[in-house]
Amino acid sequence: MKIVVDGMGGDNAPAEIVKGAVEASAQTLHEIILVGDETKIISELTKYKYNKEQITVVHASEVITNEDAPVKAVRTKTDSSMVKGINLVKSGDADLFISAGNTGAIMAAGLFILGRIQGIDRPAIASTYPILGKGVSLLVDSGANAECKPNNLLEFAAMGSIYMEKVLNIKKPAVGLVNIGTEETKGTTVLKATYELLTKSSLNFIGNVEARDIPKGACDVVVCDGFVGNVILKLTEGLAWNILKLIKNKFTDGMLSKVGALLLAGKLKELKSEFDYSEYGGAPILGVKGAVVKMHGSSNANAVKNTILKGIPYAETNVVQMIQNSVLELEEIIISE
């Protein structure tokens, strides 16, 4: 398998991207292709010992930044690391593309270059959501589609279920629809219609879930539009780090507290690790005809390494084809409405 990594995407590129790729290469036999400014990437690579046959560099003279308008950038910056990288997947010269770059541009490039899976109206970003002590849930959509129709949410549920089962090894993943109450009659017209579609599907739909129950692991696949999903994700991230900061301040306030902190150092480190996004890898873009994964914009080397390693099953299990195969059932449910 060949894994393409955007060497110029993200706040910490190319240094952390290269370091993470080198660390990942020590744990897999798959080939890693770094796309970007050849001079800068090779300069970073010289700092490490690695198998030179396992990591190669493809030069790209342009970079799509966070300030660029996504659609325009994808169409005009054809020699950018992002566009060249996704084209390698399109041509069959690579199996997986990973980037910490401009989210809108990654979505646009996935749509324009790879295209949508036939029958999928809107691709979605599926983010892993840490459940303390219980692993993770999958939040779909977490930012790609601010407004959705019932059929879009049904598609998100189906794609998320396939990914959860084939990549994260959760059998018959429980699907929950984010709502303001658990009752069937709650929510907007769109949510009520979505509830009916999900009930008729073969998915393991458990009903509506409230936001307060998501951190408890109320379900395996959390379904919502991208506006709600992004708010949930960012609120959780901000709350988690503020709680950790508060705990740290409390444990360093006075000598007795510091002694307690030393005694609990191991447990506190475990807690920090459970909140750390870099441990969970990136978010797959589900619904495009190729394996594409979006990393956090501020990804460090550990996040890059984990995204590469955890992205491998996404391509290996052929999730894209499985989503394509599931579309027929979804269309039958929608037409029956």
C-alpha positions as a LaTeX table, in Angstrom:
\begin{tabular}{lrrr}
\hline
Residue & $x$ (\AA) & $y$ (\AA) & $z$ (\AA) \\
\hline
Met1 & 0.00 & 0.00 & 0.00 \\
Lys2 & 1.09 & 3.57 & $-0.72$ \\
Ile3 & 0.13 & 6.35 & 1.67 \\
Val4 & 0.32 & 9.95 & 0.47 \\
Val5 & 0.87 & 12.65 & 3.08 \\
Asp6 & 0.50 & 16.37 & 2.35 \\
Gly7 & 3.89 & 17.59 & 3.55 \\
Met8 & 2.90 & 21.26 & 3.49 \\
Gly9 & $-0.55$ & 21.13 & 5.12 \\
Gly10 & $-1.19$ & 22.39 & 8.64 \\
Asp11 & 0.28 & 24.81 & 11.15 \\
Asn12 & 3.37 & 22.70 & 11.85 \\
Ala13 & 4.35 & 21.68 & 8.32 \\
Pro14 & 6.69 & 20.41 & 7.14 \\
Ala15 & 8.68 & 19.67 & 10.34 \\
Glu16 & 6.03 & 17.79 & 12.35 \\
Ile17 & 4.58 & 16.14 & 9.24 \\
Val18 & 7.96 & 14.69 & 8.28 \\
Lys19 & 8.76 & 13.61 & 11.84 \\
Gly20 & 5.41 & 11.86 & 12.15 \\
Ala21 & 5.87 & 10.11 & 8.81 \\
Val22 & 9.28 & 8.84 & 9.89 \\
Glu23 & 7.86 & 7.57 & 13.19 \\
Ala24 & 5.00 & 5.83 & 11.37 \\
Ser25 & 7.39 & 4.21 & 8.89 \\
Ala26 & 9.10 & 2.41 & 11.79 \\
Gln27 & 5.77 & 0.71 & 12.61 \\
Thr28 & 4.53 & $-0.28$ & 9.15 \\
Leu29 & 5.92 & $-1.80$ & 5.98 \\
His30 & 3.76 & 0.37 & 3.73 \\
Glu31 & 5.33 & 3.06 & 1.54 \\
Ile32 & 4.85 & 6.71 & 2.54 \\
Ile33 & 4.93 & 9.45 & $-0.10$ \\
Leu34 & 5.50 & 13.01 & 1.14 \\
Val35 & 4.23 & 15.64 & $-1.30$ \\
Gly36 & 5.45 & 19.23 & $-1.10$ \\
Asp37 & 8.49 & 21.48 & $-1.38$ \\
Glu38 & 11.22 & 18.93 & $-2.07$ \\
Thr39 & 14.02 & 21.05 & $-0.64$ \\
Lys40 & 12.24 & 21.71 & 2.66 \\
Ile41 & 11.02 & 18.15 & 3.11 \\
Ile42 & 14.40 & 16.57 & 2.36 \\
Ser43 & 16.02 & 19.05 & 4.77 \\
Glu44 & 13.72 & 17.74 & 7.51 \\
Leu45 & 14.28 & 14.11 & 6.54 \\
Thr46 & 18.05 & 14.46 & 6.96 \\
Lys47 & 17.46 & 14.86 & 10.71 \\
Tyr48 & 16.29 & 11.23 & 11.03 \\
Lys49 & 17.33 & 7.68 & 10.30 \\
Tyr50 & 14.77 & 5.88 & 8.15 \\
Asn51 & 14.41 & 3.39 & 5.31 \\
Lys52 & 14.98 & 5.52 & 2.21 \\
Glu53 & 13.12 & 2.98 & 0.08 \\
Gln54 & 10.06 & 3.34 & 2.29 \\
Ile55 & 9.72 & 7.14 & 2.30 \\
Thr56 & 9.79 & 9.03 & $-1.00$ \\
Val57 & 9.24 & 12.67 & $-1.89$ \\
Val58 & 7.13 & 14.10 & $-4.73$ \\
His59 & 7.81 & 17.77 & $-5.41$ \\
Ala60 & 4.96 & 20.30 & $-5.44$ \\
Ser61 & 5.72 & 23.96 & $-6.05$ \\
Glu62 & 2.53 & 25.39 & $-4.54$ \\
Val63 & 0.75 & 25.33 & $-1.16$ \\
Ile64 & $-2.95$ & 25.78 & $-0.41$ \\
Thr65 & $-3.16$ & 27.86 & 2.77 \\
Asn66 & $-5.99$ & 28.34 & 5.25 \\
Glu67 & $-6.48$ & 31.84 & 3.83 \\
Asp68 & $-7.17$ & 30.52 & 0.31 \\
Ala69 & $-10.73$ & 30.23 & $-0.99$ \\
Pro70 & $-11.11$ & 26.41 & $-1.17$ \\
Val71 & $-12.74$ & 25.95 & $-4.59$ \\
Lys72 & $-10.61$ & 28.59 & $-6.32$ \\
Ala73 & $-7.42$ & 27.23 & $-4.76$ \\
Val74 & $-8.11$ & 23.67 & $-5.90$ \\
Arg75 & $-8.84$ & 24.86 & $-9.45$ \\
Thr76 & $-5.90$ & 27.26 & $-9.78$ \\
Lys77 & $-3.15$ & 25.73 & $-7.62$ \\
Thr78 & $-2.85$ & 22.53 & $-9.63$ \\
Asp79 & 0.77 & 22.02 & $-8.55$ \\
Ser80 & $-0.07$ & 22.27 & $-4.84$ \\
Ser81 & 0.81 & 19.46 & $-2.44$ \\
Met82 & $-2.88$ & 18.82 & $-1.78$ \\
Val83 & $-4.02$ & 18.61 & $-5.40$ \\
Lys84 & $-1.01$ & 16.54 & $-6.51$ \\
Gly85 & $-1.47$ & 14.21 & $-3.54$ \\
Ile86 & $-5.15$ & 13.53 & $-4.20$ \\
Asn87 & $-4.40$ & 13.06 & $-7.89$ \\
Leu88 & $-2.05$ & 10.21 & $-6.93$ \\
Val89 & $-5.05$ & 8.47 & $-5.34$ \\
Lys90 & $-7.19$ & 9.26 & $-8.40$ \\
Ser91 & $-4.63$ & 7.72 & $-10.76$ \\
Gly92 & $-4.25$ & 4.59 & $-8.65$ \\
Asp93 & $-0.63$ & 5.38 & $-7.78$ \\
Ala94 & $-1.58$ & 5.66 & $-4.09$ \\
Asp95 & $-4.25$ & 4.19 & $-1.82$ \\
Leu96 & $-4.72$ & 6.81 & 0.91 \\
Phe97 & $-4.35$ & 10.61 & 1.16 \\
Ile98 & $-3.76$ & 12.44 & 4.45 \\
Ser99 & $-3.60$ & 16.19 & 5.08 \\
Ala100 & $-3.74$ & 18.70 & 7.94 \\
Gly101 & $-4.45$ & 21.50 & 5.48 \\
Asn102 & $-7.43$ & 23.70 & 4.62 \\
Thr103 & $-10.55$ & 21.61 & 5.40 \\
Gly104 & $-12.70$ & 23.25 & 2.72 \\
Ala105 & $-10.01$ & 22.67 & 0.12 \\
Ile106 & $-9.67$ & 19.00 & 1.07 \\
Met107 & $-13.42$ & 18.58 & 0.67 \\
Ala108 & $-13.38$ & 20.46 & $-2.65$ \\
Ala109 & $-10.42$ & 18.47 & $-3.97$ \\
Gly110 & $-12.06$ & 15.22 & $-2.93$ \\
Leu111 & $-15.24$ & 16.16 & $-4.79$ \\
Phe112 & $-13.65$ & 17.64 & $-7.93$ \\
Ile113 & $-10.81$ & 15.15 & $-8.35$ \\
Leu114 & $-12.14$ & 11.88 & $-6.91$ \\
Gly115 & $-15.85$ & 12.57 & $-7.25$ \\
Arg116 & $-18.77$ & 11.51 & $-5.07$ \\
Ile117 & $-19.67$ & 7.88 & $-4.58$ \\
Gln118 & $-22.64$ & 7.31 & $-6.88$ \\
Gly119 & $-25.83$ & 7.74 & $-4.86$ \\
Ile120 & $-24.25$ & 9.73 & $-2.04$ \\
Asp121 & $-25.58$ & 13.29 & $-2.13$ \\
Arg122 & $-23.07$ & 14.86 & 0.28 \\
Pro123 & $-19.76$ & 13.57 & 1.65 \\
Ala124 & $-19.22$ & 14.08 & 5.38 \\
Ile125 & $-16.38$ & 14.43 & 7.86 \\
Ala126 & $-16.39$ & 11.62 & 10.42 \\
Ser127 & $-14.50$ & 12.53 & 13.60 \\
Thr128 & $-13.61$ & 10.14 & 16.38 \\
Tyr129 & $-15.11$ & 11.31 & 19.67 \\
Pro130 & $-13.34$ & 10.03 & 22.82 \\
Ile131 & $-15.53$ & 8.27 & 25.38 \\
Leu132 & $-13.66$ & 8.22 & 28.69 \\
Gly133 & $-12.75$ & 4.66 & 29.56 \\
Lys134 & $-14.76$ & 3.23 & 26.65 \\
Gly135 & $-12.87$ & 3.99 & 23.45 \\
Val136 & $-14.50$ & 6.26 & 20.87 \\
Ser137 & $-17.72$ & 7.14 & 19.09 \\
Leu138 & $-17.87$ & 8.46 & 15.53 \\
Leu139 & $-19.37$ & 11.92 & 15.00 \\
Val140 & $-20.86$ & 12.33 & 11.50 \\
Asp141 & $-20.98$ & 15.08 & 10.18 \\
Ser142 & $-18.46$ & 17.16 & 12.10 \\
Gly143 & $-18.22$ & 20.17 & 9.82 \\
Ala144 & $-18.71$ & 19.61 & 6.10 \\
Asn145 & $-22.44$ & 20.32 & 5.74 \\
Ala146 & $-24.04$ & 23.09 & 7.79 \\
Glu147 & $-27.56$ & 22.34 & 6.53 \\
Cys148 & $-28.86$ & 18.87 & 5.71 \\
Lys149 & $-31.91$ & 17.07 & 4.42 \\
Pro150 & $-33.19$ & 13.84 & 6.01 \\
Asn151 & $-31.64$ & 11.71 & 3.26 \\
Asn152 & $-28.24$ & 13.30 & 3.95 \\
Leu153 & $-28.43$ & 12.33 & 7.63 \\
Leu154 & $-29.47$ & 8.80 & 6.66 \\
Glu155 & $-26.41$ & 8.58 & 4.40 \\
Phe156 & $-24.17$ & 9.84 & 7.24 \\
Ala157 & $-25.55$ & 7.13 & 9.52 \\
Ala158 & $-24.94$ & 4.40 & 6.94 \\
Met159 & $-21.41$ & 5.54 & 6.07 \\
Gly160 & $-20.50$ & 5.98 & 9.72 \\
Ser161 & $-21.77$ & 2.51 & 10.57 \\
Ile162 & $-19.68$ & 0.90 & 7.83 \\
Tyr163 & $-16.57$ & 2.79 & 8.94 \\
Met164 & $-17.16$ & 1.95 & 12.61 \\
Glu165 & $-17.59$ & $-1.74$ & 11.85 \\
Lys166 & $-14.84$ & $-2.26$ & 9.30 \\
Val167 & $-12.16$ & 0.11 & 10.60 \\
Leu168 & $-12.83$ & 0.38 & 14.33 \\
Asn169 & $-14.11$ & $-3.21$ & 14.68 \\
Ile170 & $-17.43$ & $-2.42$ & 16.40 \\
Lys171 & $-20.03$ & $-5.02$ & 15.43 \\
Lys172 & $-23.53$ & $-3.68$ & 14.73 \\
Pro173 & $-22.65$ & $-0.16$ & 15.86 \\
Ala174 & $-25.46$ & 1.66 & 17.65 \\
Val175 & $-26.64$ & 4.74 & 15.73 \\
Gly176 & $-28.05$ & 7.78 & 17.56 \\
Leu177 & $-29.60$ & 10.95 & 16.13 \\
Val178 & $-28.62$ & 14.15 & 17.99 \\
Asn179 & $-31.77$ & 15.92 & 19.19 \\
Ile180 & $-33.09$ & 18.11 & 22.01 \\
Gly181 & $-34.85$ & 15.15 & 23.60 \\
Thr182 & $-35.02$ & 11.38 & 23.28 \\
Glu183 & $-38.72$ & 11.28 & 22.38 \\
Glu184 & $-39.63$ & 10.40 & 18.79 \\
Thr185 & $-41.71$ & 13.57 & 18.44 \\
Lys186 & $-38.90$ & 15.97 & 19.44 \\
Gly187 & $-36.96$ & 18.28 & 17.17 \\
Thr188 & $-37.33$ & 20.00 & 13.82 \\
Thr189 & $-39.21$ & 18.75 & 10.78 \\
Val190 & $-35.91$ & 17.52 & 9.33 \\
Leu191 & $-35.07$ & 15.53 & 12.46 \\
Lys192 & $-38.52$ & 13.96 & 12.68 \\
Ala193 & $-38.31$ & 12.88 & 9.04 \\
Thr194 & $-34.78$ & 11.55 & 9.59 \\
Tyr195 & $-36.01$ & 9.55 & 12.58 \\
Glu196 & $-38.56$ & 7.81 & 10.33 \\
Leu197 & $-35.93$ & 7.00 & 7.67 \\
Leu198 & $-33.50$ & 5.58 & 10.23 \\
Thr199 & $-36.26$ & 3.47 & 11.79 \\
Lys200 & $-36.99$ & 1.89 & 8.39 \\
Ser201 & $-33.32$ & 1.16 & 7.67 \\
Ser202 & $-31.40$ & $-1.98$ & 8.61 \\
Leu203 & $-29.04$ & 0.10 & 10.74 \\
Asn204 & $-28.87$ & $-0.46$ & 14.49 \\
Phe205 & $-30.77$ & 2.76 & 15.21 \\
Ile206 & $-31.40$ & 3.32 & 18.93 \\
Gly207 & $-33.31$ & 6.60 & 18.58 \\
Asn208 & $-32.59$ & 10.20 & 19.54 \\
Val209 & $-29.69$ & 11.07 & 21.84 \\
Glu210 & $-29.15$ & 14.27 & 23.79 \\
Ala211 & $-25.82$ & 16.10 & 23.68 \\
Arg212 & $-25.21$ & 15.52 & 27.40 \\
Asp213 & $-25.22$ & 11.76 & 26.84 \\
Ile214 & $-22.71$ & 11.73 & 23.96 \\
Pro215 & $-19.62$ & 11.88 & 26.25 \\
Lys216 & $-21.01$ & 8.88 & 28.16 \\
Gly217 & $-20.99$ & 6.76 & 25.01 \\
Ala218 & $-24.75$ & 6.81 & 24.36 \\
Cys219 & $-24.12$ & 5.38 & 20.89 \\
Asp220 & $-21.31$ & 4.36 & 18.53 \\
Val221 & $-22.30$ & 6.54 & 15.56 \\
Val222 & $-23.48$ & 10.06 & 16.44 \\
Val223 & $-25.49$ & 11.54 & 13.54 \\
Cys224 & $-26.06$ & 15.27 & 13.06 \\
Asp225 & $-25.55$ & 18.06 & 10.54 \\
Gly226 & $-22.10$ & 19.61 & 10.24 \\
Phe227 & $-23.03$ & 22.78 & 12.14 \\
Val228 & $-24.16$ & 20.88 & 15.23 \\
Gly229 & $-21.31$ & 18.38 & 14.92 \\
Asn230 & $-18.65$ & 21.06 & 14.74 \\
Val231 & $-20.09$ & 22.84 & 17.78 \\
Ile232 & $-20.15$ & 19.57 & 19.75 \\
Leu233 & $-16.56$ & 18.78 & 18.77 \\
Lys234 & $-15.13$ & 22.21 & 19.59 \\
Leu235 & $-17.10$ & 22.62 & 22.81 \\
Thr236 & $-15.91$ & 19.21 & 24.01 \\
Glu237 & $-12.31$ & 19.97 & 23.05 \\
Gly238 & $-12.34$ & 23.34 & 24.82 \\
Leu239 & $-14.08$ & 21.98 & 27.91 \\
Ala240 & $-11.71$ & 19.02 & 28.18 \\
Trp241 & $-8.56$ & 21.13 & 28.06 \\
Asn242 & $-9.97$ & 23.68 & 30.50 \\
Ile243 & $-10.84$ & 20.91 & 32.95 \\
Leu244 & $-7.32$ & 19.51 & 32.65 \\
Lys245 & $-5.89$ & 22.99 & 33.17 \\
Leu246 & $-8.06$ & 23.45 & 36.27 \\
Ile247 & $-6.94$ & 20.09 & 37.67 \\
Lys248 & $-3.31$ & 21.02 & 37.06 \\
Asn249 & $-3.75$ & 24.37 & 38.83 \\
Lys250 & $-5.43$ & 22.72 & 41.81 \\
Phe251 & $-2.67$ & 20.13 & 42.13 \\
Thr252 & 0.10 & 22.74 & 42.03 \\
Asp253 & $-1.53$ & 25.06 & 44.57 \\
Gly254 & 0.45 & 24.44 & 47.75 \\
Met255 & 2.89 & 21.78 & 48.95 \\
Leu256 & 0.26 & 19.25 & 50.04 \\
Ser257 & $-1.41$ & 19.42 & 46.65 \\
Lys258 & 1.92 & 18.89 & 44.90 \\
Val259 & 2.56 & 15.76 & 46.94 \\
Gly260 & $-0.87$ & 14.48 & 45.93 \\
Ala261 & $-0.10$ & 15.26 & 42.30 \\
Leu262 & 3.09 & 13.19 & 42.47 \\
Leu263 & 1.15 & 10.24 & 43.87 \\
Leu264 & $-1.48$ & 10.52 & 41.11 \\
Ala265 & 0.91 & 11.44 & 38.29 \\
Gly266 & 0.33 & 8.18 & 36.40 \\
Lys267 & $-3.47$ & 8.46 & 36.52 \\
Leu268 & $-3.38$ & 12.13 & 35.54 \\
Lys269 & $-1.22$ & 11.25 & 32.53 \\
Glu270 & $-3.73$ & 8.57 & 31.50 \\
Leu271 & $-6.57$ & 11.09 & 31.77 \\
Lys272 & $-4.68$ & 13.61 & 29.63 \\
Ser273 & $-4.04$ & 10.93 & 27.02 \\
Glu274 & $-7.77$ & 10.10 & 26.78 \\
Phe275 & $-8.54$ & 13.75 & 25.99 \\
Asp276 & $-5.65$ & 14.15 & 23.53 \\
Tyr277 & $-6.86$ & 14.35 & 19.91 \\
Ser278 & $-3.41$ & 13.36 & 18.64 \\
Glu279 & $-3.92$ & 9.84 & 19.97 \\
Tyr280 & $-6.95$ & 9.16 & 17.79 \\
Gly281 & $-5.73$ & 9.97 & 14.29 \\
Gly282 & $-7.59$ & 12.02 & 11.71 \\
Ala283 & $-11.13$ & 12.23 & 10.40 \\
Pro284 & $-12.04$ & 10.34 & 7.20 \\
Ile285 & $-13.96$ & 12.15 & 4.47 \\
Leu286 & $-16.75$ & 9.65 & 3.82 \\
Gly287 & $-18.63$ & 9.71 & 0.54 \\
Val288 & $-15.85$ & 10.43 & $-1.97$ \\
Lys289 & $-14.42$ & 7.79 & $-4.31$ \\
Gly290 & $-11.14$ & 7.38 & $-2.50$ \\
Ala291 & $-9.66$ & 7.12 & 1.00 \\
Val292 & $-9.05$ & 10.69 & 2.25 \\
Val293 & $-8.31$ & 11.63 & 5.86 \\
Lys294 & $-8.29$ & 15.13 & 7.38 \\
Met295 & $-5.98$ & 15.80 & 10.32 \\
His296 & $-6.33$ & 18.58 & 12.90 \\
Gly297 & $-4.72$ & 21.77 & 11.59 \\
Ser298 & $-2.31$ & 21.94 & 14.54 \\
Ser299 & $-1.33$ & 18.26 & 14.32 \\
Asn300 & 2.02 & 17.36 & 15.85 \\
Ala301 & 4.21 & 14.40 & 14.92 \\
Asn302 & 2.29 & 12.04 & 17.21 \\
Ala303 & $-1.01$ & 12.95 & 15.51 \\
Val304 & 0.56 & 12.46 & 12.08 \\
Lys305 & 1.97 & 9.07 & 13.06 \\
Asn306 & $-1.35$ & 7.88 & 14.50 \\
Thr307 & $-3.33$ & 9.17 & 11.51 \\
Ile308 & $-1.10$ & 7.24 & 9.12 \\
Leu309 & $-1.27$ & 4.03 & 11.15 \\
Lys310 & $-5.01$ & 4.24 & 11.85 \\
Gly311 & $-5.77$ & 5.28 & 8.29 \\
Ile312 & $-4.35$ & 2.04 & 6.88 \\
Pro313 & $-7.43$ & $-0.11$ & 7.73 \\
Tyr314 & $-9.64$ & 2.52 & 6.05 \\
Ala315 & $-8.00$ & 1.80 & 2.70 \\
Glu316 & $-7.32$ & $-1.90$ & 3.33 \\
Thr317 & $-10.92$ & $-2.83$ & 4.15 \\
Asn318 & $-12.21$ & $-1.03$ & 1.05 \\
Val319 & $-14.75$ & 1.07 & 2.94 \\
Val320 & $-15.38$ & 3.17 & $-0.18$ \\
Gln321 & $-16.69$ & 0.15 & $-2.12$ \\
Met322 & $-18.78$ & $-0.99$ & 0.85 \\
Ile323 & $-20.44$ & 2.43 & 1.02 \\
Gln324 & $-21.16$ & 2.19 & $-2.70$ \\
Asn325 & $-22.77$ & $-1.23$ & $-2.18$ \\
Ser326 & $-24.99$ & 0.12 & 0.61 \\
Val327 & $-26.39$ & 3.00 & $-1.44$ \\
Leu328 & $-29.06$ & 0.88 & $-3.17$ \\
Glu329 & $-30.75$ & 0.07 & 0.14 \\
Leu330 & $-30.71$ & 3.75 & 1.13 \\
Glu331 & $-32.33$ & 4.77 & $-2.17$ \\
Glu332 & $-35.14$ & 2.26 & $-1.63$ \\
Ile333 & $-35.86$ & 3.69 & 1.83 \\
Ile334 & $-35.89$ & 7.29 & 0.54 \\
Ile335 & $-38.10$ & 6.45 & $-2.46$ \\
Ser336 & $-40.61$ & 4.68 & $-0.20$ \\
Glu337 & $-41.09$ & 7.95 & 1.65 \\
\hline
\end{tabular}
